[in-house]
């Protein structure tokens, strides 16, 4: 009885101590004289951020209008500084990168496990992975994969041709299936029939990656509210997903209960199987020239070299060091990086194409100008083959401006535009020193619509020529900035440009009576349109 009372007393003391600690955290911005919305105890400002009908970027914009270019808010009791001060962001993202070398720890992420990938990797581990993965998205590698892209394009236009008789249709699902098809063939050399088979399991699971199941939604929310117990929630999530996968795949229970696989678990297990089969192949003549093979070469080329990965990039930090192969990726790292290429590349590229379709439909004058320039630059683009010159396409200025202006007006990467302080402190002018662990977020939408950065033409108007002028290095954030910018940017832009040239050689994009009424932006992993209704008018040859 005495022992039980003692245990209860210890638990009560621990809970009270934790509650006092949480309360103390809410004085953080007051001590720094940084303005911001008043937090609710335990929940911080989550209720405002997740308010129905308001997207997160809209909430950040409204706070910027109210509190200025630098303000603080809380997710749970974790402090976040949001800023639209481009000079401060340049310091954080570029000049002081050694102090802000990693992103915030996301709910249920796996950054402390062997499966960490580029998005979550920290310090020297990130540096090693980035150095090895860079060649995967080099000019030479992209050019070598152009024939694979062309095959996907042919299937894409076959499906679009079926819609030319329609007065209005949603083109976004076609963009998704195209980018997903392209991922699987460029990553694994796999023909998946995604663009034709609407029940294809690769499509179903890949498309569901950003959907949160009930148990994952609860664990993610608890991880935000109780970040000190993040590892526990991550452990529960990972093992629950693996248990469902095991019961469905390897026991008779799956036939009766129809467990729905966690999409991430299904894809990572499928990736592991593909890697295992690829490593068995000995005939180099029949090995696909894909992203996976490029990554696997990092294992076989330097099998005996090792290095120490210390999480911090500064000698002032202290973390446990771990040994990893020098100039190599481990098999779990290859598996997780292939997954993040899929998750980031498929969703973001499809979203960009969706926005471009909307802009083309609603800005016919700019579309006609682009078509005229495409016809002059690529007179034979109506024949889909791999002969479309990479350098000519890459240096097509007006197309580049057109795409970037679209992404300026409709950016989609707010979730990854942050950096976490890993030094003991960092001085912000007129406010004082922020402490280790504080996350700095860029208010991208405010920056992208700032007249001082994007004038003299009204930033609310679509005007591709504004990219003729040199702007502040942090004025355009669609692909991030600094050493941790989007590693697949060149690949994504080439893919988008390839689609745009071939599309506008064949069709004129026309605004339908549903284009504006169905154009609603939603928040998932990306900020994306829910539907993009257009009409396709075939061009005369």
C-alpha positions as CSV (number, residue, x, y, z in Angstrom):
1,X,0.0,0.0,0.0
2,X,2.8,2.4,0.9
3,X,4.6,1.5,-2.3
4,X,1.5,2.2,-4.3
5,X,1.0,5.6,-2.6
6,X,4.7,6.4,-3.3
7,X,4.3,5.6,-7.0
8,X,1.1,7.7,-7.2
9,X,2.9,10.6,-5.4
10,X,5.8,10.4,-7.9
11,X,3.4,10.4,-10.8
12,X,1.5,13.4,-9.4
13,X,4.8,15.3,-8.9
14,X,5.9,14.5,-12.4
15,X,2.6,15.7,-13.9
16,X,2.6,18.9,-11.9
17,X,6.3,19.6,-12.8
18,X,5.5,19.0,-16.5
19,X,2.5,21.4,-16.3
20,X,4.7,24.1,-14.7
21,X,7.3,23.5,-17.4
22,X,4.7,23.9,-20.2
23,X,3.3,27.1,-18.6
24,X,6.8,28.6,-18.4
25,X,7.3,27.9,-22.1
26,X,4.6,30.3,-23.0
27,X,6.6,33.2,-21.6
28,X,9.3,32.7,-24.2
29,X,8.2,35.3,-26.7
30,X,7.4,37.8,-23.9
31,X,11.0,37.6,-22.7
32,X,12.2,38.3,-26.2
33,X,9.7,41.1,-26.8
34,X,8.4,39.3,-29.9
35,X,4.7,39.9,-30.6
36,X,2.3,37.2,-31.6
37,X,-1.2,35.6,-31.0
38,X,-2.0,34.6,-27.5
39,X,-1.6,30.9,-26.9
40,X,-4.0,28.5,-25.3
41,X,-2.6,26.5,-22.5
42,X,-1.3,23.1,-23.7
43,X,-2.6,23.6,-27.3
44,X,-0.7,26.8,-28.1
45,X,-2.2,28.3,-31.3
46,X,-3.2,25.1,-33.0
47,X,-6.9,25.9,-32.9
48,X,-6.3,29.0,-35.0
49,X,-3.9,27.2,-37.4
50,X,-6.4,24.4,-37.9
51,X,-9.5,26.5,-38.0
52,X,-12.1,25.1,-40.5
53,X,-12.2,27.1,-43.7
54,X,-8.8,28.7,-43.2
55,X,-5.6,27.3,-44.7
56,X,-2.4,27.5,-42.7
57,X,-0.7,29.9,-45.0
58,X,-3.7,32.2,-44.8
59,X,-3.5,32.1,-41.0
60,X,0.2,33.1,-41.2
61,X,-0.5,35.9,-43.6
62,X,-3.2,37.3,-41.3
63,X,-0.8,37.2,-38.3
64,X,1.8,39.0,-40.4
65,X,-0.6,41.8,-41.2
66,X,-1.5,42.1,-37.5
67,X,1.9,41.6,-35.8
68,X,4.5,42.6,-38.4
69,X,7.3,40.9,-40.2
70,X,8.5,39.0,-37.2
71,X,6.2,37.3,-34.7
72,X,6.0,34.1,-32.6
73,X,3.4,31.4,-32.2
74,X,3.2,28.0,-30.6
75,X,2.3,24.5,-31.7
76,X,1.5,22.9,-28.4
77,X,4.2,24.5,-26.3
78,X,6.9,24.4,-29.0
79,X,7.9,28.0,-30.1
80,X,7.9,29.0,-33.8
81,X,9.1,32.3,-35.2
82,X,7.4,33.3,-38.5
83,X,9.0,36.0,-40.6
84,X,8.6,37.7,-43.9
85,X,11.9,39.6,-43.4
86,X,14.0,38.4,-46.4
87,X,17.3,39.6,-44.9
88,X,16.7,37.6,-41.7
89,X,15.7,34.6,-43.8
90,X,18.9,34.9,-45.9
91,X,20.9,34.8,-42.7
92,X,19.0,31.8,-41.4
93,X,18.8,29.7,-44.6
94,X,22.2,30.6,-46.1
95,X,24.7,32.6,-44.1
96,X,24.2,30.9,-40.8
97,X,23.4,27.5,-42.2
98,X,25.8,25.8,-39.8
99,X,23.5,27.0,-37.0
100,X,20.2,26.2,-38.8
101,X,21.3,23.1,-40.8
102,X,18.1,21.1,-40.3
103,X,14.3,21.4,-40.4
104,X,12.0,21.0,-37.5
105,X,11.2,17.5,-36.3
106,X,7.8,16.6,-37.8
107,X,5.2,14.5,-36.1
108,X,6.0,10.8,-36.3
109,X,9.2,11.3,-38.4
110,X,11.9,8.8,-38.3
111,X,15.0,11.0,-38.1
112,X,16.7,9.0,-35.3
113,X,16.4,5.7,-37.0
114,X,18.4,4.0,-39.8
115,X,15.6,4.9,-42.2
116,X,16.2,8.6,-42.1
117,X,16.1,10.4,-45.5
118,X,17.3,13.7,-46.9
119,X,14.2,15.7,-45.6
120,X,14.7,14.6,-42.0
121,X,18.5,13.9,-41.9
122,X,20.5,16.3,-39.7
123,X,24.1,17.6,-39.8
124,X,26.8,15.5,-41.2
125,X,24.4,12.7,-42.0
126,X,22.4,15.0,-44.2
127,X,25.7,16.3,-45.8
128,X,26.8,12.8,-46.7
129,X,23.4,11.9,-48.2
130,X,23.1,15.1,-50.1
131,X,26.6,14.7,-51.6
132,X,25.8,11.1,-52.8
133,X,22.3,11.8,-54.0
134,X,23.2,15.0,-56.0
135,X,24.4,13.0,-59.1
136,X,21.0,11.4,-59.3
137,X,19.5,14.7,-60.4
138,X,22.4,15.9,-62.6
139,X,22.0,17.1,-66.1
140,X,23.6,13.9,-67.5
141,X,21.2,11.7,-65.5
142,X,18.1,13.7,-66.5
143,X,19.1,13.5,-70.1
144,X,19.6,9.8,-69.9
145,X,16.1,9.4,-68.5
146,X,14.4,11.5,-71.2
147,X,13.4,8.4,-73.2
148,X,11.6,7.1,-70.2
149,X,9.8,10.4,-69.8
150,X,8.8,10.3,-73.4
151,X,7.1,7.0,-73.0
152,X,5.0,8.4,-70.1
153,X,4.2,11.4,-72.2
154,X,2.8,9.3,-75.0
155,X,0.4,7.5,-72.6
156,X,-0.5,10.9,-71.1
157,X,-1.6,12.4,-74.4
158,X,-3.5,9.2,-75.4
159,X,-5.7,9.8,-72.3
160,X,-6.0,13.5,-72.9
161,X,-7.1,12.9,-76.5
162,X,-10.1,11.0,-75.1
163,X,-11.3,14.2,-73.4
164,X,-11.2,16.6,-76.4
165,X,-14.9,16.2,-77.0
166,X,-15.8,17.2,-73.5
167,X,-16.9,20.8,-72.8
168,X,-15.2,20.6,-69.3
169,X,-13.2,18.0,-67.4
170,X,-10.9,17.8,-64.4
171,X,-7.3,17.5,-65.7
172,X,-5.7,17.2,-62.3
173,X,-6.2,13.3,-62.0
174,X,-4.5,12.9,-65.3
175,X,-1.5,15.0,-64.1
176,X,-1.3,12.9,-61.0
177,X,-1.3,9.6,-62.9
178,X,1.3,11.0,-65.3
179,X,3.7,12.1,-62.6
180,X,3.2,8.9,-60.7
181,X,3.8,6.8,-63.8
182,X,6.9,8.8,-64.5
183,X,8.2,8.3,-60.9
184,X,7.8,4.5,-61.0
185,X,9.5,4.1,-64.3
186,X,12.3,6.6,-63.6
187,X,12.9,5.3,-60.1
188,X,12.6,1.6,-60.7
189,X,12.3,1.1,-64.4
190,X,8.8,-0.4,-63.7
191,X,5.8,-0.3,-66.2
192,X,2.8,0.0,-63.8
193,X,0.0,0.9,-66.2
194,X,-1.1,3.6,-63.8
195,X,-2.4,6.0,-66.4
196,X,-4.9,3.4,-67.8
197,X,-5.8,1.2,-64.8
198,X,-7.7,3.3,-62.4
199,X,-7.7,0.5,-59.8
200,X,-3.9,0.0,-60.0
201,X,-2.5,-0.7,-56.5
202,X,0.6,1.5,-57.1
203,X,-1.7,4.4,-57.8
204,X,-4.1,3.7,-54.9
205,X,-1.3,3.5,-52.3
206,X,0.9,6.3,-53.7
207,X,-2.1,8.6,-53.9
208,X,-3.0,7.8,-50.3
209,X,0.4,8.6,-48.8
210,X,-0.7,12.0,-47.6
211,X,-4.0,10.8,-46.1
212,X,-3.9,10.3,-42.3
213,X,-5.6,7.2,-40.8
214,X,-7.5,7.8,-37.5
215,X,-4.7,6.2,-35.4
216,X,-2.0,8.1,-37.2
217,X,-3.9,11.4,-36.9
218,X,-4.3,10.9,-33.1
219,X,-0.6,9.9,-32.7
220,X,0.6,12.9,-34.8
221,X,-1.5,15.3,-32.8
222,X,-0.2,13.9,-29.5
223,X,3.3,14.1,-30.8
224,X,2.8,17.8,-31.4
225,X,1.3,18.4,-28.0
226,X,3.8,16.2,-26.1
227,X,7.0,16.5,-28.1
228,X,9.0,15.0,-25.2
229,X,7.3,11.7,-26.0
230,X,7.8,11.8,-29.7
231,X,9.8,8.6,-29.8
232,X,7.0,6.7,-28.1
233,X,4.4,7.8,-30.5
234,X,6.7,7.1,-33.5
235,X,7.4,3.6,-32.1
236,X,3.6,2.9,-31.7
237,X,2.8,4.1,-35.2
238,X,5.6,2.2,-36.9
239,X,4.8,-1.1,-35.2
240,X,1.1,-0.8,-35.6
241,X,1.5,-0.3,-39.4
242,X,3.9,-3.3,-39.7
243,X,1.5,-5.5,-37.7
244,X,-1.4,-4.6,-40.1
245,X,0.9,-5.4,-43.0
246,X,2.0,-8.7,-41.6
247,X,-1.5,-9.8,-40.7
248,X,-2.8,-9.0,-44.2
249,X,0.1,-10.4,-46.2
250,X,1.1,-13.5,-44.2
251,X,-2.0,-14.7,-42.2
252,X,-5.5,-15.9,-43.1
253,X,-6.9,-13.0,-41.1
254,X,-6.4,-10.6,-44.0
255,X,-8.9,-12.5,-46.1
256,X,-11.7,-11.9,-43.5
257,X,-10.9,-8.5,-42.0
258,X,-9.4,-6.7,-45.1
259,X,-6.8,-4.7,-43.2
260,X,-6.0,-1.4,-45.0
261,X,-2.3,-1.1,-45.3
262,X,-0.6,2.0,-44.2
263,X,0.5,3.5,-47.6
264,X,3.9,4.4,-46.4
265,X,4.4,0.9,-45.0
266,X,3.2,-0.7,-48.2
267,X,5.5,1.4,-50.4
268,X,8.6,1.0,-48.3
269,X,8.1,-2.8,-48.1
270,X,7.5,-2.9,-51.9
271,X,10.7,-0.8,-52.3
272,X,12.6,-3.1,-50.1
273,X,11.5,-6.1,-52.2
274,X,12.5,-4.3,-55.5
275,X,15.9,-3.5,-54.1
276,X,16.4,-7.1,-52.9
277,X,15.6,-8.4,-56.4
278,X,17.8,-5.7,-58.1
279,X,20.8,-6.7,-56.0
280,X,20.4,-10.3,-57.3
281,X,20.8,-9.2,-60.9
282,X,24.3,-9.9,-62.3
283,X,23.7,-9.2,-65.9
284,X,24.5,-5.4,-66.2
285,X,23.1,-5.3,-69.8
286,X,19.6,-5.9,-68.4
287,X,19.7,-3.5,-65.4
288,X,17.5,-0.4,-65.9
289,X,19.1,3.0,-66.1
290,X,17.0,4.4,-63.3
291,X,17.4,6.3,-60.1
292,X,17.6,3.2,-58.0
293,X,20.5,1.8,-59.9
294,X,22.4,5.1,-59.5
295,X,21.9,5.0,-55.7
296,X,22.9,1.3,-55.5
297,X,26.2,2.1,-57.2
298,X,27.1,4.1,-54.0
299,X,27.1,0.7,-52.2
300,X,29.2,-1.2,-54.6
301,X,31.7,1.4,-55.6
302,X,33.1,2.1,-52.1
303,X,32.4,-1.0,-50.0
304,X,35.1,-0.7,-47.3
305,X,35.2,3.1,-46.6
306,X,33.5,4.3,-43.5
307,X,33.1,7.6,-41.8
308,X,31.6,9.0,-38.6
309,X,28.4,10.9,-38.9
310,X,28.0,13.4,-36.1
311,X,24.6,15.0,-36.1
312,X,25.8,18.6,-35.5
313,X,27.7,20.6,-38.1
314,X,29.4,22.6,-35.4
315,X,31.9,21.7,-32.8
316,X,29.8,23.5,-30.1
317,X,27.1,20.9,-30.3
318,X,27.2,17.5,-28.6
319,X,25.3,14.6,-30.0
320,X,26.0,10.9,-30.1
321,X,28.2,9.9,-33.1
322,X,27.2,7.0,-35.4
323,X,29.3,5.2,-38.0
324,X,28.1,5.1,-41.5
325,X,29.8,4.2,-44.8
326,X,31.8,7.0,-46.3
327,X,30.6,8.1,-49.8
328,X,27.8,5.5,-49.5
329,X,24.2,5.1,-48.6
330,X,23.0,2.2,-46.5
331,X,20.2,0.1,-47.9
332,X,17.6,1.5,-45.4
333,X,18.7,5.0,-46.5
334,X,18.3,4.1,-50.1
335,X,14.8,2.7,-49.3
336,X,13.7,5.8,-47.4
337,X,15.2,8.3,-50.0
338,X,13.4,6.5,-52.9
339,X,10.2,6.9,-50.9
340,X,10.7,10.6,-50.2
341,X,11.6,11.2,-53.9
342,X,8.2,9.7,-54.7
343,X,6.3,11.5,-52.0
344,X,7.8,14.9,-52.8
345,X,8.2,14.6,-56.5
346,X,4.9,13.0,-57.5
347,X,2.7,15.3,-55.4
348,X,4.5,18.6,-56.0
349,X,5.0,18.2,-59.7
350,X,1.3,17.2,-60.2
351,X,0.3,20.2,-58.2
352,X,2.5,22.5,-60.2
353,X,1.0,21.1,-63.5
354,X,-2.5,21.6,-62.0
355,X,-1.8,25.3,-61.3
356,X,-0.2,25.8,-64.7
357,X,-3.4,24.4,-66.4
358,X,-5.5,26.9,-64.4
359,X,-3.2,29.8,-65.3
360,X,-3.2,28.8,-69.0
361,X,-7.0,28.6,-69.0
362,X,-7.5,31.9,-67.3
363,X,-4.8,33.9,-69.1
364,X,-5.3,33.3,-72.8
365,X,-3.1,36.2,-74.0
366,X,-0.1,34.9,-72.1
367,X,-0.9,31.4,-73.3
368,X,-0.9,32.5,-77.0
369,X,2.4,34.3,-76.5
370,X,3.9,31.1,-75.1
371,X,2.5,29.0,-77.9
372,X,4.0,31.3,-80.5
373,X,7.4,31.1,-78.9
374,X,7.1,27.3,-78.6
375,X,6.3,27.0,-82.3
376,X,9.3,29.1,-83.2
377,X,11.7,27.3,-80.8
378,X,10.5,23.7,-81.3
379,X,8.9,23.4,-84.8
380,X,8.8,19.6,-84.6
381,X,7.6,19.2,-81.0
382,X,4.3,17.7,-82.3
383,X,6.3,14.5,-82.7
384,X,6.9,13.0,-79.3
385,X,10.4,11.6,-79.2
386,X,13.6,12.0,-77.1
387,X,15.2,14.3,-79.7
388,X,13.8,17.5,-78.0
389,X,17.0,19.3,-77.1
390,X,17.6,19.4,-73.3
391,X,19.7,22.6,-73.3
392,X,17.3,24.4,-75.7
393,X,14.4,23.5,-73.4
394,X,16.3,24.3,-70.3
395,X,17.3,27.7,-71.6
396,X,13.8,28.7,-72.9
397,X,13.5,31.9,-70.9
398,X,9.8,32.8,-71.4
399,X,8.7,29.2,-70.5
400,X,10.9,29.4,-67.4
401,X,9.4,32.8,-66.4
402,X,5.9,31.4,-67.0
403,X,6.4,28.4,-64.7
404,X,8.1,30.5,-62.0
405,X,5.5,33.2,-62.1
406,X,2.8,30.5,-61.7
407,X,4.6,29.1,-58.7
408,X,5.1,32.6,-57.2
409,X,1.4,33.1,-57.2
410,X,0.6,29.5,-56.2
411,X,3.5,28.1,-54.2
412,X,3.0,24.7,-52.6
413,X,5.9,24.0,-50.2
414,X,5.0,26.0,-47.0
415,X,5.4,22.8,-44.9
416,X,9.1,22.5,-45.6
417,X,10.1,26.2,-45.4
418,X,11.6,26.2,-41.9
419,X,14.9,25.8,-40.1
420,X,15.6,24.8,-36.5
421,X,18.3,26.4,-34.4
422,X,21.0,23.8,-33.3
423,X,23.4,26.3,-31.7
424,X,22.9,27.4,-28.1
425,X,21.6,30.8,-29.2
426,X,21.1,33.2,-32.2
427,X,20.7,37.0,-32.0
428,X,17.8,38.6,-33.7
429,X,18.2,42.4,-34.0
430,X,16.0,44.4,-31.7
431,X,14.7,41.3,-30.0
432,X,17.5,39.4,-28.3
433,X,18.8,35.8,-28.4
434,X,16.5,32.9,-29.3
435,X,17.4,29.6,-27.8
436,X,18.4,26.2,-29.2
437,X,15.4,24.3,-30.7
438,X,13.5,27.3,-31.8
439,X,12.1,26.9,-35.3
440,X,12.1,29.8,-37.8
441,X,9.5,29.7,-40.6
442,X,9.3,31.7,-43.8
443,X,5.9,33.3,-44.5
444,X,6.2,32.5,-48.2
445,X,2.9,33.8,-49.4
446,X,3.4,37.2,-47.9
447,X,6.9,37.3,-49.5
448,X,5.6,36.2,-52.9
449,X,3.0,39.0,-52.9
450,X,5.2,41.8,-51.5
451,X,5.1,44.8,-53.8
452,X,8.6,45.9,-52.6
453,X,10.1,42.6,-53.7
454,X,8.0,42.0,-56.9
455,X,7.0,45.5,-58.2
456,X,6.5,47.7,-60.0
457,X,3.8,45.4,-61.6
458,X,1.1,44.4,-59.2
459,X,2.1,41.1,-57.6
460,X,-1.6,40.0,-57.7
461,X,-1.4,40.0,-61.5
462,X,0.1,37.2,-63.6
463,X,3.1,38.8,-65.3
464,X,5.9,36.4,-66.3
465,X,8.3,39.2,-67.5
466,X,8.8,40.3,-63.9
467,X,11.4,37.5,-63.7
468,X,13.6,39.4,-66.2
469,X,14.7,41.6,-63.3
470,X,17.1,40.4,-60.6
471,X,15.3,40.0,-57.3
472,X,16.3,39.5,-53.6
473,X,17.7,35.9,-53.3
474,X,15.0,35.1,-50.8
475,X,12.1,36.6,-52.8
476,X,11.3,33.4,-54.6
477,X,10.9,30.4,-52.3
478,X,8.9,27.8,-54.3
479,X,11.8,25.4,-54.2
480,X,13.3,26.6,-51.0
481,X,16.7,28.4,-50.7
482,X,20.1,27.7,-49.4
483,X,22.0,24.3,-49.1
484,X,18.8,22.5,-48.2
485,X,16.8,23.7,-51.3
486,X,14.8,21.1,-53.3
487,X,17.4,18.6,-54.6
488,X,15.0,17.5,-57.4
489,X,14.3,21.0,-58.7
490,X,16.1,20.5,-62.0
491,X,14.4,17.2,-62.6
492,X,10.9,18.6,-61.8
493,X,11.4,21.7,-63.9
494,X,12.6,19.7,-66.9
495,X,9.6,17.3,-66.5
496,X,7.2,20.3,-66.3
497,X,8.8,22.0,-69.3
498,X,8.6,18.8,-71.4
499,X,4.9,18.5,-70.6
500,X,4.2,22.2,-71.4
501,X,6.0,22.2,-74.8
502,X,4.3,19.0,-76.0
503,X,0.9,19.9,-74.5
504,X,0.8,23.4,-76.1
505,X,2.0,22.0,-79.5
506,X,-1.2,19.9,-79.6
507,X,-3.8,21.7,-77.6
508,X,-5.1,25.1,-76.6
509,X,-6.3,25.2,-73.0
510,X,-9.6,26.9,-72.7
511,X,-11.5,28.2,-69.7
512,X,-14.7,26.2,-69.1
513,X,-17.8,27.2,-67.2
514,X,-16.5,25.2,-64.2
515,X,-12.9,26.4,-64.1
516,X,-13.4,29.2,-61.5
517,X,-16.3,27.6,-59.6
518,X,-14.3,24.4,-58.9
519,X,-10.9,25.9,-58.3
520,X,-10.6,25.5,-54.5
521,X,-7.2,25.3,-52.7
522,X,-6.7,22.7,-50.0
523,X,-4.0,21.9,-47.5
524,X,-2.4,18.4,-47.5
525,X,1.4,17.8,-47.7
526,X,1.2,20.6,-50.3
527,X,-1.1,23.5,-50.8
528,X,-2.9,22.3,-53.9
529,X,-6.0,22.8,-56.0
530,X,-8.7,20.2,-55.3
531,X,-9.9,20.2,-59.0
532,X,-8.8,22.0,-62.2
533,X,-11.6,22.0,-64.8
534,X,-10.6,23.0,-68.3
535,X,-11.5,22.4,-72.0
536,X,-9.0,21.0,-74.5
537,X,-9.1,22.3,-78.0
538,X,-6.9,20.5,-80.5
539,X,-4.7,22.8,-82.5
540,X,-4.7,22.7,-86.3
541,X,-1.6,21.0,-87.7
